[in-house]
Amino acid sequence: MRILSGIQPSGEPHLGNYFGAMRQHVELMAKGEAIYFLADYHSMTSIRDAAERRRFTRELALDYLALGLDPARAILYRQSDLPEVTELAWLLTTVTPMGLLERAHSFKDKVAQGMTVNHGLFAYPVLMAADILIYNADIVPVGQDQKQHLEMTRDIAGSFNHTYGIEVFKLPEPMILEHVAVVPGVDGRKMSKSYGNTIRMFAPPGEIKKAVMGIVTDSTPVDQPKDTTTALFQLWSLFATADERAELFARAKAGGLGYGDVKKDLLARLTAHFAPLRARREEWSQRGHDVEDVLRDGAQRARAIARPILEAARDAAGLGAGRPEATRPD
């Protein structure tokens, strides 16, 4: 089973990235052939500083390695090291209906947030489809908010296959991470870099403490019952067992539990959880050339899988001199 996913280096990863995707990516290495990419092409829709993009991309690679991604068991590469992806994106663009892109929830949400509209933002789902289809991935782990993009990828793959009368691409199946709740930010909204409400995984201890202690709460007195659906309790729950959650929630509903005590306990749990990962990250950061070696090797291994599939798509579309027999690659 071939598993494919990626994450955009648009800022330093936070708890939402960790609990919503990155932790699961590392766990999935044991389930099949795992391919993960650092989506620096995608980041071009929002980041205009070249040095910043390179820094974020390297930092993201360090984060994955710190979380336990094993380069010997999974492929990790920088998206821009595989230009075959953008060539395939053009092939797919020519069979993608405008109406399909106009219905994308993500595009409409970003427009509503006031982001500057450009073609890259509009065509984002096509590049995402190329990321997936160039490996004929079987499974793509995503959250509910990305489910529509997977459906669009299936539509685009089907459109290409139908247009050229050959099944070049498999229709990938989404692996919906149902058990992953939306991680709230310190202000109660979904944790997001664009909202500026994140808690970064590997931020300096002082910054993490300030963020945790700054989680927005109401003015309910200590002796009164507390609402356990708020951001503070939901963030605390991420680091607790089921029994611990039941016990603390019962105390909160009975009254007598202060928000400050919950914040202090959350800070202690968060610090302890990331301490060994922080140490591993520091080890990798001292071996900068090794990180580049991992990404370079990952790109070579990814290309060995991707190139035959791109060639099959080119043959189907009548590009280049062609081959005597063009069949769909495995």
C-alpha positions, 0 to 999 in steps of 0.5 A: 500500500502506497501512502502519500501526504505533504505539509506546507512550510508556511510557518513553524509547525504548531500543535494543530499540525502535530495532532492533526497530521504529522504524528499520524504520518510518522505512525503510518510508516509501519502501514505501507510505503510512505511518501511525504513531501515538504510542499514548498511549491504550495507555499508560493501562494502565500509566502513571498520571501525566498529566504523565509521559504527555505528556512521554513522548509528546512525547519519542517524537515527537522521537525519530521525527523525529530518526531521520529520519521525514519528516512530508511522506512519512509521517503521525505523530500522537498517538493521543488526537488521534483519538477516532474510534479509541475509538469504533471500539474499542467497535463492535469490542468488541461482536463480540469473543469473551471467549475470544479475549481470554483466550488473549492471550499478552501479557495472560497474561504481564503477569498473570504479571509481577504487573501489576494487572489492569484492563479496559484491559489485558484489552481491549488487543487490541481497541483495537489492532484499532481502530488498524489497522482504522480505516485499512483498513491493508494491512500492519502491521510487527510482531515475532514477539511481536506476531504473535498480536495481528495474528491477533486483529485479523483475527479481530475484523475478520472477526467484524464483517464476518460479523455485519453481512453487509458487508465493512467491514474489510480483513483486514490482513497482518502484515509479520513483521520476521524479521531483527530479533533480540530485543535483549538488555538489560544483564542478558541478558533481553529489553531492556524498560522493565519490567525496568529493563535498557535502554540509552536511545537519547538518554540523557546520555553518562555514563548510556550509558557506565555502562549499557554498562560494566555489561552483565552478563558471567561470570568467564571469564579473558581468555585463555579462549574466550568465549561469543558468544551472550551479551548483550554480544556480541549488543549489539555485533553490532548495530553491526557488519558481517558481516565485523567480527562474524566477525573478533571472534567468531573472536578471542573463541572463540580466547581472549585477548579481554577483555570490557572491550575489547568494552564499550569498542568497543561504547560507541564504536560506539554513540556514533558511530551516534547522534551525528548523530541526537542532533544532529537531535533537538536541532534539533527540540527547540529548535522545540517548536511545530513538533513540535506542528504535525507531530502536529496536521497528522498527526491531520488527515490521519489523520482524513481517512482514518479518518472514512469507514471509521468511518462505514461501520462505523456504517452497517453496525451501524445507528448514527445515521440512516444513509446511503442506500448504505453500502459498504466504503471503500477 
